[in-house]
Amino acid sequence: MKNINLTSHKLLIFITLLAMSCSKESAVESQDSVSTLSLNNENNVKKASDTFNNGDTILNVNYETGTFDSGITGVTATHASAADAAYIVNPANNGSNFAIAHKIVYGDTAYNSDGNIRSESDAVDIQSARFFPGDERRYEFSVLLKDWTPWVSGSTYETTIYQLKVSGNSTSGSGVPLQFRTARNAMRLRYEGSTSIKDIITDLRPYVNQWLNFRVDVLWADNNTGYMKTYMKLPGQNNYVLVDEKTNYLTFAGDVSVGNVGYIKWGVYVTQAPLIRIAYHDNIRIIKLPLQ
């Protein structure tokens, strides 16, 4: 009788250990499946903790937390005081649940920030998201021009929707290496000091209230060894298309020795009377190049 009980006891221990092992293996398999879905299934809701491009992503602001900072300390929403200068959009209608909206109203001081009519987010407080000479980066963002009023005749009054900017002031100096702007009814690239301007969409009106996707690859340099390549993916297009390229080019418009740092901004900045401007932004990413 004792031998039978001992054998039964050993069998029970073996079955228990086997069940625990299977449970752990299932848990690992489940985690791998979730990771694969997050990376490869576009219909799967993206989380703030997702990684892209084999872990090369430095910043991924996708707003899937439903919050202004996308769950990332250091991401700001706006410095304008108006209650609707920034708000969360749900659903985003671009395969994600959430996006951020920025709004400005010409002549309304509640939409004034840093000395001008603007409502912009930024990531300047995130050390890893800053850029300096020698850095090679990819920048991505999606934008929807909400009920965008066609250009009113007269002065152009460009509205900026995204900036690769270098900090500075009247004593230290700096510049804006690249701005995406609407000008009249076009989308244009404006480079540092307005030394170069390139219209990449000649007529925006067919694309109002649709998501537009942009990508910029940059080698940051404070001499003529850098490059800047801009790509675009319009509604109906499956791949990004190169729309402008600068090589052997000074890309960093500042001086690190006096404290200038590079950072990104997205939102809406300036407009003409009497317009209201609203833009949605999503999938703000910074990716380290070259990809691993």
N, C-alpha and C positions, 0 to 999 in steps of 0.2 A: 504493500500500500504506500509506503514512504517513497519507493522508487517511482511509482506512478505519479504521485504528487509532485516530486522533484522534476520529472520530465514535463509535466503540464506547466509547472512554473517557468521552466526554461523556454518552453514554446511560447508562453504568454509574453515573456520579455522580448523574444525574437520578433514576434508580430508587432509589438509596440514600437520597437526601434525601426522596423521596416516602414511602418506608417509614418513615423516622424520624418524619416529620410525622404519618403515620397512627397510629404507635405512641403518640405523645404525646397525640393526640386521643382515642385509645381509653382511655388512662390517666385523662384528665380525666373522660371519660364514666363510667368505672368508679367513680371517686371520688364523682361526683355521685349515682350509683345507690346506693352504700353509704349516703351521707348521707340520701337519701330514705327508704331502708328503715328506718334508725335512727329517723327522726322519725315515720313514718307506719304502719309495719307492727308491730302489737302482738305478733305472733308472733316477730318478730326479736329476738334477745337484745340487751338494752340494755347499752351500755358506759358506764363511768364518765365518758368524755369527751363523751357525747352532750349535745346541747343541746335544749331544749324552748321552745316559745312564742317563736319568732323570736329566740333568743339572750337573752331576758330572764331566764333562769334564773341565779340567784346561787349556789345550792348544789343538787347532785343526788347524794344518797347512795343508790345502788341496789345496792351490795354485789356487783356483777357481777365484781369482781376476786377475790372469794372471801376477802377480808381484812376485818379489823375496821374499818379506816379507809376502806374502799371506794376505796383509792388516793388519798385526799385528806388531805394533811397538815393536822393540827389536829382531825380527828374522833377522839374518844376512844370506847373501848368500854365501860368501867366502871371504878369505883374500888374495887369490892368485891374481896376477895382470893380468894374461892372459885374453884376451877378452872373450874366450870361457871356462874359468875355471868353470863358472856357466852360465846356460842359461835355458830358459823356453821351455818346450816341449808341443806342441799342434798339434794333440790331444794326450792325454795320453794313450788312448786305454785300459783303465781299468775301464770304467764307469764314468770317470771324463774328464773334458776338458783339464786340465793343470796338469803338474808335473814339478819338477825341475831336471835338469841334472847337474852333476859335472864331470869334466874331469881333468886328470893329464897325463903328458907325462914324462916318465923317462928321467932324465938328463937335462930337460928344466927348467931353474931357474924362468921362468915366472909362473910356477906352484908351486913355492916354497912359503910356508907359515909357519910362526912360526918355522923356522929352518929345515923344511923338505918338500919333495914333497907331497903336499896335497891340496885338495880343499874341504872344509867342511862348512856346515851351522851349526849354533848353536842358542840356546835360553838362553844363560847365562845372558843376560841383562833383562830378564823377571823374576821379583822377584817370582811370583807365580809358575813359571815353575821350579824353583830350588828345590832340595830335601835335606833333613837333617834327622839325626837320629830321629826316631819316626814317620816319614811320611810313609804312605802305598799308593803305586801308581801302576797304570797299564800304560805301555808304548807300543804303537803300531806304526808300520811303514810298508810301502810296498816298495819293491825295485825291480828294473829290471836291470839286468846286460847286458848292451848294447854291442852287438857284442864282448862279453867277450872272449879274446884269451885264449885258453887252456894253462895250465901251461907249461912253458919251463923247460926242465930238468936242474938240478943243485939245487942251494939253493932254499928254499921255498919262501921267500919274500912275506909274507902275505900282503894282501890288506884289510884294515879296511873299512867297509861300514856303521857302526853305533856304537856309544859309549854311555854308561852311565858312565860319567867321573866326577872326583872330582878335583877341581882346586887346584893349589899349585905351589910351585917353589922349588929351591934347599935348601932354608932355612926352609920353612914351611912343605914341603913334602906333598904327596898325592898319589893317585893311580887311576886306572881305574877299577871300580867294574866289568864291563862287556863290552866286545867288540864282535861284529859280524865280522868275518874275512873270506875271501877266502884264502885257503892254498892249494897249488897245485891245484887239481880240486875239493876240498871239501869246504863246508861251515862249519865253526867251531865257537864255543863259547870259548873265552879266558877270564878267570877270573883274578881278581886282582893279580898282581905279578906273573902271569903265573903259579899259584899254581895248576890250574886245566884247562884242555882243553878237549872239547867234540866236535867231529865231528857230526853235525846233518844232513848234506847231504853229503854222501860219494862221489857222482859224480854230479857236477853242470852242466855238459855239456848238458844234455837234457833240462835244464831249462833256458838256455841262451835266452835272449830277451822275457822272460815271467815274469809276475809279481808274486813275492813271498811275503807272508804276515807273519809278526812276531808279537808276543805279549810277554811281560815280566811283570809278577806281582812280586812286591818287597815290603817287609817290611824293610825299611832302619834302620839299627842298628849298633852302634859302639861297640857291644859286640856280643856274640854268641846266640842272640835271634831272629835274622832276618831270612828271607827266600827269595829265588829267584826262580821263576818258569818260564820257557821259553816254549812258544807254537809256533807252526808253521802251516801254511795252504798253501799247495802247489797247483799248478794248477790242477783242477779237484776235489779238496777236498772241501766239504761244511762246515766243522767245523775245528776249531783249535785243534791240537793234542799236548799234553804235550811231549816235547822232552828232557827236563832236569830239574832237581829239586834239590835245596839245602835248607835244613832246619837246624835250630839251627846253624845259620851261620852269621858271621860278614860281613855285606854287605856294610857299609859305610867306604870306604878306605880313611879316612882323619880325621882331628881334627878341629871341629868347633871353638874351642877356639883360634886358630891361623888364622882363616879366611877362612878355606876350605869350599867351597860350591859345591854341586852336580848339574850337568846340563847335557843336551843331545847334541850330535853332530851327524850329518849325512852327508855323502858324500863319498869321496874316499881318502885314506891315504896310501901312499907308494906303489911301485910296483917294479918289476925287469926289468932289461934291456932286450930288447929294447921296452917294452910294453907301450901301451896307454890304460888307463882304463877310462871307462865312466859308470856311474851308474845313473839311474833315481830313484828319491824318491818321495813318495806321502803319504798323510794321516798320517802325523806325529802327534800322539796324546798322551796326558798325561791325565789320568783319575784318580780321587780320589777313593781310596778303603777304606772300603767296599762300594759297590754300594748301593745307597739309593733306 
